Amino acid sequence: MRAALFTLLLPALACAQIAIQGDTVYTMAGAPIPNGVVLIRDGKIERVGSASQVPIPAGYKKLQAKVVTPGLVDAHSTLGLSGALNVPADQMQVERSSAMQPELRAIDAYNPREQLIEYVRRFGVTTIHAGHGPGILISGQTMIAKTAGNTVEEATIVPFAMVAATLGDGARESGAGKSPGSRSKAAAMLRAELIKAQEFPNKKEPGRDIHLETLGRVVKGEIPLLVTVHRADDILTAIRIAKEFHLKLVLDGAAEAHLVLDEIKASGYPVILHPTMFRAGGETENISFETASRLRAAGIPFALQSGYEGYVPKTRVILFEAAIAAANGLTFEQALSSITIDAARILGIDKRVGSLEPGKDADAALYDGDPFEYMSHCIGVVLNGAVVSDVRQ
């Protein structure tokens, strides 16, 4: 059956009892389990272990695969706001009428029925951090969602995850009189707005201001600021501003991260690294296939992402991006970690997803071979305990 059919069946299957058997089960919470079993009940993982330790009770629907992994977690995407058709009607990731718009809510633009969401789910992606993307100084909010659900409420697990910002060429406006036209202007504008947000609660009878209320949550440290930066100097500017205002910062993109590893490590901020196969040019001219392995070696928390793709089909697939990272310095399990548990930790959702452990959401991906081998296929996906994709039939 096709994945779309299983989406329609999702409510009926949500409470199914499922046993997944894998020649190798990568739990991402310990060593891989040969001849492993994952038991699922009422949408949660019930037990995980070897077949000799975890007998399959009667009545459980059985699924089998060569390799079983947690459902993949895309650490940064614009899916649901950017769509497959590449027309204005399905490109909602950036609103260019103003340089700073933190009040724009991702859930108000997210389309859970976008066909690209189903597309990435077929590769094992079950959770995405999506929302407004790079392109202006502050583009809006992000959200975290599962890759199934007929409404945004059904899909969403974190309605307001981060505020997305950009420093560098992506934030600059061209043309006379447009701001910001330079890097220093962008940094000054961002600082000024953060100061306004700090001072806003102290004003007498300030009234409602959703713009400053949103940034207020950032300056209070309640919500991280996700800053897309690529050049080394822009990375350091983002860190400098975050330290000035005591912000929770997540560095995004970071094409030249390998040039300032010591500074990033000292800052303590995590990195959502650009897609491994991101194009080189302009401020990404020093991009490297080996940046992921260098971040890992330096002990810097990082995850991989699909990011925003400027051409049809408008998205990358994190499974393939991790495969390239595994071929350029990461081990198999380190690469898999960057799109499962490491991504979940950076997003603050590791108590729910990212690994196969009892009590967590029953999200799993099934493969007929090495997931990073091009000729392998994702033959099944379980999401919240429901079979949402099964191509074995």
N, C-alpha and C positions, 0 to 999 in steps of 0.2 A: 504494500500500500504506500501511497505517497504521504509526505509529511503533512500536507495540507489537510488530508482526511483525518489524521490523528489529532490535529489541532481542534477539529470540530468535535472529536470524541473525548477531548480532555476532561470535561466535568465527569463523564461516566467512568473514566479510568483512574481518577485522582486518588481513590481510596483502595486501589488494587493492591494485592499482596504479590510481590514480585521477587524472584530469586535470579540474580545475575551471576552466571558462572563464567569465569575467565581463565584462559591458560596462564595469564599473568594479570594480576590486579594491582595497579599503582594507586595506593590510597593517598599518597602525599602526606601521610601522618606517620610514616615508618617505612621499613623496607618493603619492596614489592613482594606480593604474595603469589607464589606459583600455585596453580590449580586453586584459585581463590573463589570465594562466594560472597556476594553482597545481598543481604536480605533487606527488603523494603516493605514497610507497613504504614498505612495511613499517611503517606506523603513524606515520611522520614526514614532515615537509615536505621534499621533495627540491629543488625549484627554484621560484622565483617571478619573474615578469617579464612583459613584453608578449608578445603572441602572435608578434610578429616575432622576438623573441629566444629564446623558449622553445618549440621545436617539441614536439608531443605524440608520444611514441614509440608504436609499434604495440602493441596489446594493452591499453592503458590504458582503463579505464571512464571515459566522458566525462559530466560534469555541467555544465549551463549555467544561468546566472542573470543577471539585470540587475545585481545588486549582490552582491558577495562580501565578507564581513568575517571576522575571526577569530571563533572560538567565543566567545560572551559569557561574562563572568566576574561572577558575583553575589558582591559583596564581603562580604555578611553576610546570613544567612538562618537559619531554623530548619527548613528542609525536611529531611525524613527523620526528624526527631523530632516535628514537627507534621504532621498529615495532613489529608486532605480531609473526613473524616466529622464532625469537630468533636465527638467523643465522647471520654471519658477514655482509651479504649484506644489512641487515636492522637494523644494530646497529651502528649508526653514531654519537652517543652522546659524545664520548670521543676519541680523537686522542692522542695516547700515545708515539709518537715519540719525544716529547719535554715536559718539565715540564711547560712551559708557552707559551700559544698561543692565546693571546687576539684577534689577527687578524682574527681568524676563524669565518666566518659569518654564522649565523644560517640559513639565507635564502638560502645559497648555498647548504645546506644539507637537507632542509625541504621537505618532500614529502606530499603534500596536499591530495593525494589519499590514504594514508595509512589507512588501514581498522580500526585501533584502534581509529582514529579520528572520524569516523562514529560511532564506538561503544560507545564512551563517549557522543557523541551528542545525542544518543537515551535516555540518562538519563537527558538531559536538559542542558548539557554543550555547550555553544555557543562561549566562548572566552577562549583561552589558552595562558599562558605565557610559551613559550617552547624554547628549544635550547640546547646548550651544557650543560652537566650535571656534577655533582661532580665526582672526580676521579683523577684529577691532580691539581697542584697548580693554574694554570689559564687555563681553558679548552676552552674558547671561548666566543662568544657572544650569547645573547638570543634575542628573537623576540616575538611579540604579534600578534596572528592571530585569525580569526574566524574559526569555525569548518566546513566550507563549502567553496568550490571554487575548480576549476579544475587546477589552476596554483597557484604558490606561490604568484604571484602578486595579484590575486583575493582574496586570503585568508588573506594576511598580512595587519595589520593596523599600526604596529610599526615595521619597519624592524630591528632596532637596539635598544633594550630596556635596557639591562644591560650587564656587563662583569661578567661571572661566574668564581668564584674562590673557592678553598677549603683549609681549615686549619684543622690540626688534622690528624688522621690516614688515611683519604681518600686522602691526598696529599703526603703521604710518599711513597718513592720508596724502594723496598727491593733489596738486592744484593750489593756486594762490589763495591764501587765507584759510586753508583747511588745517585743522589740528587733530592729532599731533603730526607735525611735519618732520620732526627729528626725534632721535632717541631721548635726548635730555628733556624735550617737551613732554614726551609720553610719560617719563618717570615723574616729572613735576606734576602733571595732571593726576596721576595715580596717587601720589602723596597727598595732594590737596584734597582729593575726595575721601581718602582714609581719615584725614584730620577732621573733615566735616562730620564723618560718621562717628568719630570719637566724641565730638562736642555736641552732637545732636541731642542725646538724652538730657543734657544739662540746661538746655534752653527752656525758658518759661513758656508753658503752653505751646509746645512745638507743633502739635497737630500731627496728623499722619503724613509720612513720607516714605513710600515703599522702597524708593531708591536707597535712602540712607538707613532705613530699617534693615534692609538686606545686607548692606555693607557693615552695619553695626554688628551683625552676627559674625562677620569675618574678623573685625577688630577685637571682638570679645574672645576669639579663639573657638567659637562654637562650630564654625564651618571653615574648611580649608579654602585657601585661594589656589586655584590651579592655574599656573602661569606657563603658557607656551613660549619657550625661548629656545633658540638654537645656537647662536654665537656664544663663545666663551664669555665675552664681556657682558652680554645680556643675561647670561646665567648668573653672573656675579652681581649684576644690578638687582635681579629678582631676589637673590639671597640678602643683599644689603637692605632692601626695602622691608622684607619680611622680618629681619632682625630689628629694624628700627621700630616697627609697630607690633612686635611680638606675635606675628601671625603664624598660623599653621599653613605651611607652604608645601605644595606638591609641584615639582619641576616636571614640565611636560615637553616632549620632543627631545630637547637637549642633544642636538647633533654633535656639538663639540664638547660633550661632557668628558670625553677622554682627555681633553686638554686641561681640565680643572678638577681632576678627581680628588685631590687633597682638599680643595676648598669645599667641594660638595660633601665629602665625608665629614669634615669638621662641622659643617652646618647642621648635620643630622637630618636633613630633609630627604625624602624619598624621590625617586625618579620614575615617571611613566615614560619609558623610552620610545622614541619614534619607531614606526614599523621598520624591521630590519632592512627591507628592500626599498626604503624611501629613496626618492630620486635625489641625486647630488646636483647642486647648483645654487648660486646666490649664497644665502647665509647657511645653506646646508652643504657647501662644497667640500667640507672636511669630514663628511659623514663616513662611518666605517662599519663594516659587517661585524667587527670585533668589539664594538662598544659594550654590548651586553656582557661579554665575558670579562671585560675590564672592570665594569661596575661590580660584577660578582666577586672578582679577585680583590677588589678594594673594600669589600664588605659594605657596599652601599645598597640599601633596599631598592629594588627596581622591579618593574613588570613591563611586559610588552603590550602593545596596543595595535588596533587596526587603524586608528586615526581617521582623518577625512581624506577621501580620494576625490580629486578634481575631475575625474572623467568616469564614464559609464564602465563598470557597474556601481560606482560610487562607494565601494568599500573594499578593503583588503580582508583577508581571513587570517586570524591570529595563529591558527594551526600551522600554516605555511611559514609565517614570520618566525615562529619558534623553531621550525625545522632548519631554517637558514642559520639561526643563532646556534643551534646544536652542531652545525657543520663548521662553525667559526669560533670554537673555543669553549662553548658550554657543553657539559655532559647531557645525555638524554634527560635525566631526571631534573637537572638544573633548568633546562629549557622548558620542560613540562611544568615545573614549579612556577616559572615566570608567567604562565597563563592559567594557573590554578590558584594554589594557596598563597603565593607571594602577591598576586594581584588582589586577592580577597583581603589580605592583611592591609595593604595600602589603602584600600577602599573602606576598611573598617567593618567588613561583613564576614570575617573569617569564622565567626561563631556559627554561621549559617551555611556557608558554601566554601568551595575551594579544596575540600578533602573528603574522602569517604570515611566517615566516622559516625558511630552511633549517636543519634539525636540530631544530626544535621539534615538539611533539606536533601531529599533523595534525588539528586542531580547526577547523572552518570552518562558517559559516552562510551560506545562499544565500537571496536575496530576489528577488521579482519586480518590485521597485520600491524607492523610498526606504524604508529600514527604519523610519524614524520617521513615515512617512505611514500614517495609520490604515487606508487601503484596501489597503496592501501586505501581502504574505504571506511568511512564511518557507516556502520550497518545498523546502528540504533542509537536513540537518545531517550533517556528517561529524565523527566523534569518534574519536580515536586511529586514524585511517585507515579507519574503518568507516562505512558509510552507515547511520545510525541513524534517519533520517527522510527520506522522499522522497514528497512529496504531488503530484508532477507527473504520476504515473501514474493 
